[in-house]
């Protein structure tokens, strides 16, 4: 068996284990915290999980990578269709906007977890620094879980999957 076949067999299990490990870090930090953790600390991990689900909603076959079909004039028609409540003729445009929104949600959740770590390290009465660190680990692991899916959706010249990236890292 070659590497893509093995990845197709074991990839979903590895992705689920990474996702579970991210949430395990967070649950461990909340349980071991001596101070009650506020709801705000939960939000980055929840939104990272939502972003991961948003990435999984898009199939690679649905996206057209032709640069000539969607130019500036498409946005004028898109605004016209949205203004009058008409159906949008461009599914490709909606999918790209959906992926862009998923990227925004994922990076904002990561930035929020970093901000909460900084807040936890400055404020002595709040949760421990481990809670902030676990929040960052949670967001990173949840977003790494969807990295296989992201690499299948995004077309990178010369890189069809994360196999080349994994070989470089290892």
Secondary structure, DSSP 8 states (H G I E B T S, - for coil): --HHHHHHHHHHHHHHHHHHHHHHHHHHHHHH-SS---THHHHHHHHHHHHHHHHHT--GGG----TTS--HHHHHHHHHHHHTT---S-HHHHHHHHHHHHHHHHHHHHHHHHHHHHHHHH-SSS--HHHHHHHHHHHHHHHHHTHHHHHHHS-BTTBSSTHHHHHHH-
